[in-house]
Amino acid sequence: MTKPKLFNTFGPVSSKQWKQQIQFELRGADYNETLVWESPEGIKVKPFYHIDEGTAILQPKSAEGFSICEDIFVFELQKSIARALDCLSRGAESLRFHIPSADTEIEKLLSALPLETTPVYLSLSFISDVFIEKVAAFAKDKKAQIYCLIDPVGHLAKEGNWIDTPGKDNFKAIAALPDHDHMSIISIDAGLYQNAGANIVQQLAYSLSHANEYFNHIPDISKPPVFQVSIGSNYFFEIAKLRALRILFDLVAKEYGIETGCHIIATPSKRNKTLYDYNVNMLRTTTECMAAIAGGADAISNMPYDALYHKGNEFGGRISRNQLLILKHESYFDKVENPADGSYYIESLTQQLAEKALTLFKEIEAAGGFLKQLSDGTINKKINESAAREQELFDSGKEVLLGTNKYPNKNDRMKQELELFPFVKIKPRKTLLTPIIEKRLAEKIEQERLDTETENS
């Protein structure tokens, strides 16, 4: 005897029926005013989403296979090598080295690493054909995954000046680099816009237009560019942001005959991190890393909970790495292919963010392109306006950072803990344009509390 299937006894419920039931339960209250809220990007978020509303099902990259990335700033070469090997032995799966100078003995660094099994990112603030030639030789010989993260447009946006390349402009300097078939050399610092206070639509549009400058100026980009993205606290929106980024990049890249897709390294945002009640930063970075995984990042580098005020240390690094290890090996976040699949809410957010960002991208290009709007201050102005609106929400208590503007622990004392300066640094220098400044929401409150500590000490 065949048993009846349980769910066959329940008929489908349309979105219209759901809305009618919700309206009944509201007992006369306005549906839109009570249950629909609007994001900073102008997206109206509904209380429910349904398959019959015609949301397009998008197919961005799966989250399966993300690598746990460790950031290492190279000052003393042997110490950096030792730390890299130690991190790999403790669960790191890829490495991002921040290289200060073309004089760094890159052959010595790379020869000490298991390149056959370890993707390596080299974050460079210089352009050197000799340096790239050495790296390319290693990449070819070891069949290694090496990404040289060179981003002169991002350098201009952040520092106000181009990278110093005597005798030629930055684009020509990159185009003149030796054969790099075995590695990628173009990077887009999308995290700058998030950390400076841009909303998600702006982040996507500016990152896309930023990348488009490379397509316009550098011929024969065959390897996928690397987007370095910062992940904020709006969980579902951040998942949708990464998905929309891939869709938008593919759309633009195809116009140039590029079919390789993009590569994404995600890092938690600095904007919502706090000096006081710093342990809460671990909760923030955990949810941000979860969003990065679900959004389909290729590599994720976590931020230590004490990164604002402590120099790099073994304990902070171990905790940040273990957060990702728990997500991967105990929470099985890498076992589900495209975990956001079937979520009509995330599909709707992805579609709306992509459409709004594409519209803004087209406006930027019609107005002369990203570099023109960066030079005339338009990009900076728009980001500052967005950041000011968010800062106003935070200052009024409508946007909450627990332990800082809500439920603060008045007994916290941080003045003696500061190994690093945790606020915006002013560097007087001559620049071609006004740089985009990264700033945390909590800086004003924290400075006032530190002043109070000084007065009471």
Secondary structure, DSSP 8 states (H G I E B T S, - for coil): -----GGGGS----HHHHHHHHHHHTTT--HHHHH-EE-TTS-EE-S---GGG---------STT-EEEEEEE-SSHHHHHHHHHHHHHTT--EEEEEE--TTS-HHHHHHTS-TTT--EEEEESS--HHHHHHHHHHHHHHT--EEEEE-HHHHHHHHSS----TTS-HHHHHHTS---TTEEEEEEETHHHHHHT--HHHHHHHHHHHHHHHHHHSS---S--EEEEEE-S-HHHHHHHHHHHHHHHHHHHHTTT--S--EEEEEE-STT--STTTTHHHHHHHHHHHHHHHHT-SEEE---TTTTTS---HHHHHHHHHHHHIIIIIS-TTSSSSTTTT-HHHHHHHHHHHHHHHHHHHHHHHTT-HHHHHHTTHHHHHHHHHHHHHHHHHHTTSS--BTTTBS--TT---GGG-SS--S--------SS-------TTHHHHHHHHHHHHHH-
